[in-house]
Amino acid sequence: MQRRERTRHLIELGGLVHKAGLVDLTDDDRATLYGAMLDLAARAQGEDADNMLTLWKRRGKRAFDAEAEGSDAP
């Protein structure tokens, strides 16, 4: 991945953190955000990983679809 593409990718990921409400929820505490992400990564590698990833994907798709329709409902 080239530098410009990588930078755009990282900015988009940061936007998702913000869009999910995690920045406000944690009062922009990076240690808390990082800890939460480490917990998510551990869950995604656990024994129920496939189900967890499927659940997260469904929730994310529903939220994107709701946003595209102009709704705020996740």
N, C-alpha and C positions, 0 to 999 in steps of 0.2 A: 504494500500500500504506500503510495507516495505521500509526502509530507502534507500537502494541501488536503488530500482526501482524508488522511488520518485526523487532521485538525478538525475538519468538518464533522467527521464521525464522532469525535470526542465532544464537540459542542452539542451535537444532537443528543448524545447520551446524557449530558448535563441538563439539557432541556427536559428530558424525560424525568429526571430526578425532581426538577422543579415542578413539572406538570403534575406529578403524583402527589404533590403537597408535602414532600419530605423536607424541603428546605424550611418552610414555615413551621412544620410540626416539630422539628429539632432545633428551632431557633438558629438555624444556619451553623450548627455545631458540627464541624467536619469529622471529629472523632466519633460522634454518635452516628452520623451517616455512614462512615466507613465500617463501624461495628455492625450496623444493620445489614450492610451489604455483605460482610463476611458471614453473617448468620444465614442470609439467603443463599450464598454460595455453598455453605455447608449442608443446608437442607436439600439443595439441588444435586448434591452428591450422595445423599443418604439412601437408605434402602427403599424409600418410596419416591425416588427421584422422578421417574417417568410420570407418575400421577401428579406430582407437584408442578412439574414443568407444563404439563397439559393444562392444569388448572390456571396457572399464571398466564399462559398464552390465551386461553379463552377469556379471562378477565380483561386482559389488555386489548384484545380485538373488540370486545363489547364496548370498552371505554373509547377506543378510536372511532368506532361506528357511531356511538352516541354523540361524540364531539362533531363528527362530520354532519350529523343531522341537526346540529345546533343545540343539543341538549347537554346539560351538565351532569347528568346521571351516569355513574360508572357502571 
